[in-house]
Amino acid sequence: MSVRVAHVGTGNVGRLALTGLIESPRYELTGVCVSTPAKVGRDAGELAGLGVTTGITAVGDLDALLATEPEVVVYCAMGDTRLLEAVEDVRRLLAAGVHVVGSAPGLLMYPWQVLPPKFVAPIEEAARQGNSSLFITGVDPGFANDLLPLALTGTCQTVEQVRCMEIADYATYDGAEVMFDVMGFGKPLDEIPMLLQPGVLSIAWGPSIRMLAAGLGVTVDNITEHYERIPATAAFDIAAGHVPAGGVVALRFELCGMVDGHPAIVIEHITRLREDLCPQWAQPAQPGGSYRIEITGEPSYAVDICPNSRKGDHNHAAIVAAAGRIVNAIPAVVAAAPGIRTTLDLPLVTTPGVIRVPRPR
């Protein structure tokens, strides 16, 4: 029997997650909720870019979505710039007895030791009240920071350090709010964007570090933050808009989960808007971008993950992966115990029914 699923958000990740819901026989789409007034009333197939008519038209509020009686809501609304609203949305859904699987709010991926207990308690209480479960995931933060490194460390006799890296050219990432307002690309060096305000990096990637620590059975004493930025020498355009001369064009940041004074768990991002920038920084394993997991121990590993897509570049492929992880996790989350669930709680998520044998031409 198919799972009744409603969907929230049709941005970069949300649109592709919606595609997965529509195309999978495992799910019955009950409704779609959007925040853009111009999208209200449009068919889900159109919003997903599929060119099909589903008969499900978008609504503009959660009450109307809940009226469709879903078992699960896939929540992919913006969480970076509307954190409190996203947390409240999730709480409402859980209290209504609806499971939530999504990409936001990211700090609920593993909120313990990241958020004060008074902020986590209402979410946990709502889940108990509704007998519902919550699972937030993605790529990075997401499976590149938890599922994959935990699988590799599970083969090690000893581990000294786990380093998770994203090395990518973001010039083709079409998300102006994230690129300019959150990450600060195109802004002058004396303007500190939201992501680089003190403590924000630790809120965004702290859940990944804390989850890895829990999986490895260690206690992180504190998380340190470091970043560096490079200005553009000349103006140019990217998918998200215009980058003026002097505006930030490359960003590198590093968070270290310290254990007894040692950086045991490290998350590093190297983001360029042109591949020729900052050659002294780590380079991707393929043109455009890749993810890298480096484990120092016995044995040691260096594993590169190179996302590709027939429908787009490395950035598109990574978003497809985030959406796939969300959609494919739904049955495991429905079967899980009530509460905030993490990669440490769920079984291995597989994807029955996704094998497609190419037809002879």
matplotlib code that plots the C-alpha trace (Angstrom):
import matplotlib.pyplot as plt

x = [0.0, 1.4, 2.2, 0.1, 2.6, 2.2, 4.9, 6.1, 8.5, 9.3, 12.8, 16.0, 15.7, 11.9, 11.2, 13.3, 11.9, 8.4, 9.5, 10.5, 7.2, 5.2, 7.2, 7.5, 4.7, 5.5, 3.8, 0.4, 0.8, -2.1, -1.1, 1.5, 2.1, 4.0, 5.0, 5.0, 1.5, 1.9, 2.4, -0.9, -3.4, -0.8, -0.6, 2.1, 3.4, 3.9, 5.7, 8.0, 8.8, 7.5, 4.9, 2.3, -1.1, -1.5, -4.8, -3.1, -3.0, -0.8, -2.2, -0.7, -0.9, -0.3, -3.9, -5.1, -2.2, -3.2, -6.8, -5.5, -4.8, -1.2, 0.7, 4.0, 5.0, 8.2, 9.4, 11.8, 10.8, 13.6, 15.1, 18.2, 16.6, 13.3, 14.6, 12.0, 9.2, 10.5, 10.9, 7.3, 6.0, 7.7, 6.3, 2.8, 3.0, 4.4, 1.8, -0.9, 0.3, 2.2, 5.7, 8.2, 11.1, 12.9, 15.9, 15.1, 15.5, 19.0, 19.8, 17.1, 19.3, 20.9, 20.0, 21.4, 24.4, 23.7, 20.5, 19.6, 17.2, 14.3, 14.3, 14.5, 11.9, 8.8, 9.8, 10.2, 6.9, 5.1, 6.4, 5.3, 1.9, 1.4, 3.2, 5.2, 8.8, 11.1, 14.2, 16.1, 18.9, 20.7, 24.1, 26.3, 25.1, 23.7, 24.9, 28.3, 28.9, 27.3, 26.2, 29.3, 32.1, 30.4, 30.3, 34.1, 35.0, 33.1, 36.0, 38.8, 40.7, 41.6, 40.5, 42.5, 40.6, 37.6, 37.6, 34.5, 35.0, 32.9, 35.0, 32.8, 32.3, 29.0, 28.8, 26.0, 24.0, 20.8, 19.8, 20.3, 19.1, 21.6, 24.5, 24.3, 22.4, 23.4, 27.0, 27.9, 29.2, 29.4, 29.5, 32.5, 34.9, 33.9, 30.3, 29.9, 27.0, 24.7, 26.6, 29.8, 28.4, 30.0, 28.5, 26.4, 28.7, 28.6, 24.8, 24.7, 27.3, 27.4, 24.7, 26.9, 29.9, 27.9, 26.3, 29.6, 31.0, 28.0, 28.5, 32.2, 31.6, 33.5, 32.6, 33.3, 34.6, 34.1, 33.8, 36.2, 35.5, 37.8, 37.1, 38.9, 37.5, 38.9, 37.6, 37.0, 39.5, 36.9, 33.1, 31.3, 28.0, 27.0, 23.7, 22.4, 23.3, 26.1, 29.4, 31.1, 34.8, 35.8, 32.9, 33.6, 34.4, 35.8, 35.2, 36.9, 35.7, 36.6, 35.0, 36.9, 35.2, 37.9, 38.4, 41.0, 42.5, 42.7, 40.7, 39.1, 36.1, 36.6, 34.2, 35.8, 34.2, 36.0, 33.6, 34.7, 32.9, 35.6, 37.7, 41.0, 40.6, 42.8, 44.8, 46.5, 43.2, 42.2, 41.0, 38.0, 38.4, 36.4, 35.8, 33.2, 33.1, 33.2, 33.0, 35.9, 36.1, 39.5, 40.0, 43.3, 43.7, 44.3, 43.5, 43.4, 41.1, 40.7, 37.4, 36.1, 32.4, 31.8, 28.2, 27.1, 23.7, 22.3, 20.2, 22.6, 26.1, 27.7, 25.5, 22.3, 23.5, 24.2, 20.7, 19.2, 21.1, 19.7, 16.2, 16.7, 17.9, 14.8, 12.3, 13.8, 14.0, 10.2, 9.3, 12.1, 10.9, 7.3, 8.4, 10.7, 10.0, 8.4, 10.8, 13.7, 15.4, 18.9, 21.1, 22.2, 18.6, 17.5, 18.3, 20.2, 17.9, 17.6, 15.5, 13.4, 11.8, 14.4, 16.3, 15.4, 16.7, 17.5, 15.3, 17.0, 17.0]
y = [0.0, 3.4, 6.0, 9.2, 12.1, 15.8, 18.2, 21.7, 23.9, 23.8, 25.5, 23.8, 20.7, 20.8, 20.7, 17.5, 15.9, 16.6, 14.9, 11.8, 11.7, 12.0, 9.4, 6.7, 4.1, 3.9, 7.2, 8.9, 12.6, 14.3, 17.9, 20.6, 23.8, 26.8, 30.2, 32.1, 33.4, 33.0, 29.2, 28.7, 26.8, 25.4, 21.6, 19.7, 18.2, 21.7, 22.8, 19.8, 20.6, 17.2, 18.4, 16.1, 16.8, 15.2, 16.8, 18.1, 21.8, 23.9, 25.6, 28.4, 27.3, 24.3, 24.0, 23.4, 20.9, 19.0, 18.8, 16.4, 13.9, 12.9, 10.4, 12.1, 15.6, 16.2, 19.6, 21.4, 25.0, 27.5, 27.1, 29.2, 32.6, 31.6, 29.3, 30.0, 29.7, 26.4, 24.9, 26.0, 24.4, 21.1, 21.2, 21.8, 18.9, 16.5, 17.5, 16.8, 13.2, 13.6, 12.3, 14.8, 14.1, 17.0, 19.2, 21.9, 23.1, 21.7, 22.0, 19.4, 16.9, 16.3, 19.1, 17.8, 19.8, 22.2, 23.8, 24.5, 21.8, 24.4, 24.6, 20.9, 19.9, 21.3, 19.3, 16.1, 16.7, 17.3, 14.0, 12.2, 13.9, 13.0, 9.6, 10.9, 11.0, 13.6, 13.1, 16.0, 15.2, 16.3, 16.0, 18.4, 18.7, 15.2, 11.8, 13.0, 14.0, 11.1, 8.0, 7.6, 8.5, 6.2, 3.4, 3.8, 4.2, 1.0, -0.8, 0.9, -0.5, 3.1, 6.6, 9.7, 12.1, 12.2, 15.1, 15.7, 18.1, 19.8, 21.3, 22.9, 25.7, 27.3, 29.5, 27.4, 27.3, 29.2, 30.3, 34.1, 34.1, 31.4, 32.7, 36.4, 36.8, 33.6, 32.9, 36.5, 36.0, 39.3, 41.3, 43.4, 41.8, 44.2, 42.9, 39.7, 37.5, 35.5, 32.2, 33.8, 35.5, 34.1, 30.7, 30.3, 27.8, 25.7, 25.8, 24.8, 22.0, 21.4, 18.7, 16.7, 17.0, 16.0, 13.1, 11.7, 12.1, 10.1, 7.4, 7.2, 7.2, 10.3, 13.7, 16.9, 19.5, 22.4, 23.4, 25.9, 28.0, 29.5, 31.1, 33.0, 34.9, 36.2, 39.2, 39.3, 41.3, 42.0, 41.8, 38.9, 37.1, 33.8, 31.9, 33.6, 37.1, 39.7, 39.6, 43.1, 43.7, 43.5, 41.2, 37.9, 35.3, 32.4, 31.1, 28.5, 27.6, 24.9, 23.6, 21.4, 19.2, 19.2, 16.1, 16.5, 19.4, 17.4, 18.2, 14.7, 15.6, 18.3, 19.7, 21.8, 23.7, 25.2, 27.2, 29.0, 30.9, 30.1, 27.0, 28.9, 30.7, 29.9, 27.1, 26.7, 25.4, 21.7, 20.8, 18.7, 15.2, 16.1, 19.4, 21.4, 19.8, 16.8, 15.6, 14.0, 11.9, 11.6, 9.3, 9.2, 5.9, 2.2, 1.9, 5.4, 6.4, 9.1, 8.7, 11.1, 11.3, 12.8, 13.5, 13.6, 14.0, 13.5, 16.5, 19.0, 19.6, 18.7, 21.2, 19.8, 16.2, 17.0, 18.5, 15.4, 13.3, 15.4, 15.0, 11.2, 10.7, 12.5, 10.7, 7.2, 7.5, 8.0, 4.3, 3.9, 7.1, 6.0, 2.7, 4.4, 5.2, 8.6, 11.5, 13.2, 10.4, 10.6, 8.4, 6.7, 5.5, 4.4, 1.2, 1.2, 3.1, 1.3, 2.1, -0.8, -0.2, 2.3, 0.0, 0.9, -1.3, 0.8, -0.2, -1.4, 1.3]
z = [0.0, -0.9, 1.7, 1.7, 1.4, 1.2, 0.2, 1.3, -0.7, -4.4, -4.4, -5.6, -3.3, -3.0, -6.7, -7.2, -4.1, -5.4, -8.7, -6.7, -4.9, -8.1, -10.0, -7.3, -7.0, -3.3, -2.6, -3.1, -3.2, -1.3, -1.5, -2.1, 0.0, -1.4, -0.1, -3.4, -4.1, -7.9, -7.4, -5.5, -7.6, -10.0, -10.5, -8.7, -12.0, -13.4, -10.2, -10.4, -14.1, -15.3, -17.8, -16.4, -14.7, -11.3, -10.3, -7.1, -6.9, -4.6, -1.5, 0.5, 4.1, 6.3, 7.5, 3.9, 3.5, 6.7, 5.4, 2.7, 5.6, 4.8, 6.8, 6.0, 5.0, 3.0, 4.3, 1.9, 2.7, 3.3, 6.7, 6.6, 6.6, 8.4, 11.1, 13.8, 11.3, 10.0, 13.5, 14.3, 11.1, 11.9, 15.5, 14.2, 11.8, 14.4, 16.9, 14.3, 14.0, 10.7, 10.2, 8.7, 6.4, 4.9, 4.3, 6.9, 9.5, 9.4, 13.1, 13.8, 12.0, 15.5, 17.8, 21.1, 22.4, 19.6, 20.8, 24.4, 25.8, 26.0, 22.2, 21.6, 24.2, 22.3, 19.2, 21.2, 23.0, 19.7, 18.4, 21.5, 21.3, 17.7, 17.8, 14.9, 13.8, 12.3, 10.0, 8.5, 6.0, 2.9, 1.3, 3.3, 6.0, 5.3, 4.2, 3.2, 6.8, 8.6, 6.7, 4.5, 7.1, 9.7, 7.2, 6.6, 10.2, 10.9, 9.2, 11.1, 14.1, 15.2, 14.1, 14.8, 12.6, 10.3, 7.8, 5.5, 2.7, 0.0, -2.8, -5.4, -7.9, -7.1, -10.2, -11.6, -8.3, -9.0, -5.5, -5.0, -1.4, -0.3, -2.4, -1.6, 1.7, 3.5, 2.1, 1.2, -2.3, -4.2, -0.9, 0.2, 2.6, 5.4, 5.3, 7.3, 6.0, 8.0, 7.6, 9.0, 12.0, 15.2, 16.0, 12.9, 11.2, 14.4, 14.3, 10.7, 10.8, 14.6, 14.2, 11.8, 14.1, 17.2, 15.3, 14.1, 17.7, 19.0, 16.4, 17.3, 21.0, 21.8, 23.5, 21.6, 24.1, 21.8, 18.1, 16.6, 13.5, 10.9, 7.5, 4.8, 1.8, -1.5, -3.4, -7.2, -9.2, -11.9, -12.2, -13.7, -13.7, -12.2, -12.3, -9.1, -10.3, -10.5, -8.7, -8.7, -8.5, -4.9, -4.0, -2.4, -5.0, -3.0, 0.5, 2.6, 6.1, 8.6, 11.7, 14.1, 16.7, 19.5, 21.6, 24.4, 22.4, 19.2, 16.0, 15.8, 13.5, 10.8, 8.3, 5.6, 2.7, -0.3, -2.5, -5.6, -8.3, -10.8, -11.0, -11.4, -8.1, -5.0, -6.5, -3.1, -1.7, -2.1, -5.6, -6.5, -7.8, -11.0, -12.8, -11.0, -7.6, -5.4, -1.8, 0.0, 3.1, 4.7, 7.6, 9.4, 11.4, 10.8, 8.0, 6.6, 3.7, 1.2, -0.7, -3.3, -4.2, -7.6, -8.3, -11.9, -13.7, -17.2, -16.5, -15.1, -13.7, -10.3, -8.4, -9.9, -9.2, -5.5, -5.1, -6.8, -4.2, -1.3, -2.6, -3.2, 0.3, 1.7, -0.5, -0.1, 3.7, 4.1, 4.8, 7.4, 9.2, 9.2, 10.8, 13.3, 17.0, 17.6, 18.1, 16.4, 14.4, 12.9, 10.7, 13.8, 14.4, 10.9, 9.2, 5.9, 3.5, 0.1, -2.9, -4.1, -7.5, -8.8, -11.1, -14.7, -17.4, -20.5, -23.5, -26.7, -29.3]

ax = plt.figure().add_subplot(projection="3d")
ax.plot(x, y, z, "-o")
ax.set_aspect("equal")
plt.show()
